[in-house]
Amino acid sequence: MAAKYAKQDAGRSSSRENIAFVRQMLAELRQVAEKEKADMLCYLIEMAYVEAGDLQARM
């Protein structure tokens, strides 16, 4: 039974790390898009960044 919970915790940890990675990549992509003055792309990336933050908060 303890192994089951350990596996679930490991899965959550992995999910948290994945979302954190995606969020970091989105932040970097937004910087690139800003340099290119791609306003709509910046907006869309920002929305994805906010969504990733919301997901992190719920985990």
VMD Tcl script that builds the backbone (N, CA, C; Angstrom):
set m [mol new atoms 177]
animate dup $m
set s [atomselect $m all]
$s set {name element resname resid chain x y z} {
  {N N MET 1 A 0.822 -1.192 0.000}
  {CA C MET 1 A 0.000 0.000 0.000}
  {C C MET 1 A 0.871 1.263 0.000}
  {N N ALA 2 A 1.936 1.254 0.774}
  {CA C ALA 2 A 2.824 2.421 0.826}
  {C C ALA 2 A 3.477 2.672 -0.530}
  {N N ALA 3 A 3.777 1.596 -1.253}
  {CA C ALA 3 A 4.397 1.738 -2.570}
  {C C ALA 3 A 3.460 2.459 -3.540}
  {N N LYS 4 A 2.154 2.178 -3.409}
  {CA C LYS 4 A 1.167 2.840 -4.268}
  {C C LYS 4 A 1.205 4.346 -4.055}
  {N N TYR 5 A 1.241 4.780 -2.799}
  {CA C TYR 5 A 1.273 6.214 -2.501}
  {C C TYR 5 A 2.596 6.841 -2.929}
  {N N ALA 6 A 3.677 6.099 -2.773}
  {CA C ALA 6 A 4.983 6.612 -3.198}
  {C C ALA 6 A 4.992 6.822 -4.705}
  {N N LYS 7 A 4.378 5.907 -5.446}
  {CA C LYS 7 A 4.310 6.015 -6.903}
  {C C LYS 7 A 3.468 7.225 -7.303}
  {N N GLN 8 A 2.345 7.458 -6.605}
  {CA C GLN 8 A 1.495 8.614 -6.895}
  {C C GLN 8 A 2.242 9.911 -6.614}
  {N N ASP 9 A 2.966 9.953 -5.496}
  {CA C ASP 9 A 3.746 11.146 -5.165}
  {C C ASP 9 A 4.821 11.406 -6.213}
  {N N ALA 10 A 5.459 10.331 -6.681}
  {CA C ALA 10 A 6.488 10.471 -7.713}
  {C C ALA 10 A 5.861 10.998 -8.997}
  {N N GLY 11 A 4.668 10.531 -9.325}
  {CA C GLY 11 A 3.967 11.009 -10.513}
  {C C GLY 11 A 3.616 12.477 -10.407}
  {N N ARG 12 A 3.174 12.903 -9.243}
  {CA C ARG 12 A 2.852 14.320 -9.028}
  {C C ARG 12 A 4.102 15.181 -9.139}
  {N N SER 13 A 5.184 14.683 -8.552}
  {CA C SER 13 A 6.442 15.419 -8.604}
  {C C SER 13 A 6.902 15.578 -10.046}
  {N N SER 14 A 6.794 14.499 -10.807}
  {CA C SER 14 A 7.184 14.539 -12.208}
  {C C SER 14 A 6.300 15.517 -12.978}
  {N N SER 15 A 5.012 15.502 -12.709}
  {CA C SER 15 A 4.084 16.429 -13.366}
  {C C SER 15 A 4.425 17.869 -13.009}
  {N N ARG 16 A 4.709 18.123 -11.742}
  {CA C ARG 16 A 5.088 19.479 -11.316}
  {C C ARG 16 A 6.336 19.945 -12.054}
  {N N GLU 17 A 7.302 19.053 -12.142}
  {CA C GLU 17 A 8.548 19.397 -12.834}
  {C C GLU 17 A 8.296 19.666 -14.308}
  {N N ASN 18 A 7.444 18.878 -14.928}
  {CA C ASN 18 A 7.126 19.081 -16.344}
  {C C ASN 18 A 6.448 20.429 -16.573}
  {N N ILE 19 A 5.490 20.759 -15.733}
  {CA C ILE 19 A 4.789 22.040 -15.880}
  {C C ILE 19 A 5.750 23.192 -15.608}
  {N N ALA 20 A 6.618 23.042 -14.625}
  {CA C ALA 20 A 7.609 24.084 -14.339}
  {C C ALA 20 A 8.531 24.282 -15.542}
  {N N PHE 21 A 8.909 23.181 -16.183}
  {CA C PHE 21 A 9.759 23.254 -17.365}
  {C C PHE 21 A 9.039 23.982 -18.500}
  {N N VAL 22 A 7.796 23.614 -18.747}
  {CA C VAL 22 A 7.009 24.263 -19.807}
  {C C VAL 22 A 6.889 25.752 -19.527}
  {N N ARG 23 A 6.619 26.097 -18.273}
  {CA C ARG 23 A 6.461 27.506 -17.900}
  {C C ARG 23 A 7.757 28.286 -18.138}
  {N N GLN 24 A 8.879 27.689 -17.792}
  {CA C GLN 24 A 10.167 28.336 -18.008}
  {C C GLN 24 A 10.435 28.537 -19.499}
  {N N MET 25 A 10.129 27.513 -20.297}
  {CA C MET 25 A 10.329 27.628 -21.746}
  {C C MET 25 A 9.430 28.712 -22.334}
  {N N LEU 26 A 8.202 28.810 -21.843}
  {CA C LEU 26 A 7.298 29.858 -22.315}
  {C C LEU 26 A 7.848 31.244 -21.988}
  {N N ALA 27 A 8.443 31.391 -20.818}
  {CA C ALA 27 A 9.038 32.684 -20.446}
  {C C ALA 27 A 10.162 33.045 -21.416}
  {N N GLU 28 A 10.964 32.062 -21.771}
  {CA C GLU 28 A 12.060 32.315 -22.710}
  {C C GLU 28 A 11.532 32.620 -24.114}
  {N N LEU 29 A 10.506 31.889 -24.533}
  {CA C LEU 29 A 9.905 32.151 -25.845}
  {C C LEU 29 A 9.297 33.550 -25.911}
  {N N ARG 30 A 8.718 33.976 -24.814}
  {CA C ARG 30 A 8.117 35.310 -24.794}
  {C C ARG 30 A 9.192 36.384 -24.980}
  {N N GLN 31 A 10.334 36.191 -24.385}
  {CA C GLN 31 A 11.435 37.143 -24.566}
  {C C GLN 31 A 11.851 37.227 -26.037}
  {N N VAL 32 A 11.919 36.088 -26.688}
  {CA C VAL 32 A 12.279 36.065 -28.108}
  {C C VAL 32 A 11.203 36.776 -28.926}
  {N N ALA 33 A 9.947 36.481 -28.643}
  {CA C ALA 33 A 8.844 37.104 -29.375}
  {C C ALA 33 A 8.819 38.617 -29.152}
  {N N GLU 34 A 9.137 39.054 -27.936}
  {CA C GLU 34 A 9.191 40.501 -27.650}
  {C C GLU 34 A 10.261 41.179 -28.496}
  {N N LYS 35 A 11.428 40.549 -28.593}
  {CA C LYS 35 A 12.519 41.120 -29.394}
  {C C LYS 35 A 12.115 41.260 -30.859}
  {N N GLU 36 A 11.251 40.355 -31.319}
  {CA C GLU 36 A 10.792 40.386 -32.703}
  {C C GLU 36 A 9.550 41.268 -32.880}
  {N N LYS 37 A 9.107 41.876 -31.775}
  {CA C LYS 37 A 7.917 42.736 -31.778}
  {C C LYS 37 A 6.689 42.007 -32.326}
  {N N ALA 38 A 6.564 40.737 -31.943}
  {CA C ALA 38 A 5.434 39.905 -32.348}
  {C C ALA 38 A 4.371 39.973 -31.251}
  {N N ASP 39 A 3.580 41.038 -31.293}
  {CA C ASP 39 A 2.634 41.315 -30.213}
  {C C ASP 39 A 1.611 40.201 -29.985}
  {N N MET 40 A 1.006 39.710 -31.046}
  {CA C MET 40 A -0.002 38.661 -30.884}
  {C C MET 40 A 0.630 37.395 -30.330}
  {N N LEU 41 A 1.812 37.062 -30.810}
  {CA C LEU 41 A 2.514 35.890 -30.305}
  {C C LEU 41 A 2.857 36.068 -28.829}
  {N N CYS 42 A 3.291 37.254 -28.447}
  {CA C CYS 42 A 3.566 37.541 -27.031}
  {C C CYS 42 A 2.322 37.303 -26.187}
  {N N TYR 43 A 1.202 37.794 -26.686}
  {CA C TYR 43 A -0.056 37.642 -25.958}
  {C C TYR 43 A -0.409 36.164 -25.773}
  {N N LEU 44 A -0.326 35.397 -26.842}
  {CA C LEU 44 A -0.677 33.977 -26.767}
  {C C LEU 44 A 0.277 33.207 -25.852}
  {N N ILE 45 A 1.548 33.515 -25.949}
  {CA C ILE 45 A 2.529 32.865 -25.064}
  {C C ILE 45 A 2.252 33.248 -23.615}
  {N N GLU 46 A 1.914 34.500 -23.376}
  {CA C GLU 46 A 1.605 34.957 -22.020}
  {C C GLU 46 A 0.392 34.220 -21.455}
  {N N MET 47 A -0.619 34.006 -22.290}
  {CA C MET 47 A -1.801 33.262 -21.832}
  {C C MET 47 A -1.420 31.828 -21.454}
  {N N ALA 48 A -0.565 31.197 -22.251}
  {CA C ALA 48 A -0.100 29.849 -21.936}
  {C C ALA 48 A 0.729 29.855 -20.651}
  {N N TYR 49 A 1.529 30.896 -20.463}
  {CA C TYR 49 A 2.347 31.034 -19.253}
  {C C TYR 49 A 1.458 31.142 -18.013}
  {N N VAL 50 A 0.413 31.944 -18.122}
  {CA C VAL 50 A -0.531 32.101 -17.001}
  {C C VAL 50 A -1.224 30.772 -16.706}
  {N N GLU 51 A -1.647 30.070 -17.755}
  {CA C GLU 51 A -2.292 28.765 -17.577}
  {C C GLU 51 A -1.354 27.782 -16.888}
  {N N ALA 52 A -0.096 27.769 -17.279}
  {CA C ALA 52 A 0.876 26.878 -16.638}
  {C C ALA 52 A 1.030 27.240 -15.158}
  {N N GLY 53 A 1.014 28.526 -14.853}
  {CA C GLY 53 A 1.077 28.948 -13.450}
  {C C GLY 53 A -0.139 28.499 -12.666}
  {N N ASP 54 A -1.310 28.582 -13.287}
  {CA C ASP 54 A -2.535 28.109 -12.638}
  {C C ASP 54 A -2.452 26.602 -12.367}
  {N N LEU 55 A -1.941 25.853 -13.333}
  {CA C LEU 55 A -1.776 24.411 -13.141}
  {C C LEU 55 A -0.820 24.120 -11.984}
  {N N GLN 56 A 0.255 24.862 -11.916}
  {CA C GLN 56 A 1.213 24.665 -10.813}
  {C C GLN 56 A 0.544 24.922 -9.464}
  {N N ALA 57 A -0.271 25.950 -9.413}
  {CA C ALA 57 A -0.930 26.311 -8.153}
  {C C ALA 57 A -1.898 25.222 -7.694}
  {N N ARG 58 A -2.487 24.511 -8.637}
  {CA C ARG 58 A -3.459 23.467 -8.289}
  {C C ARG 58 A -2.802 22.152 -7.907}
  {N N MET 59 A -1.514 22.008 -8.171}
  {CA C MET 59 A -0.845 20.712 -7.895}
  {C C MET 59 A -0.353 20.644 -6.471}
}
mol reanalyze $m
mol bondsrecalc $m
mol representation Tube
mol addrep $m
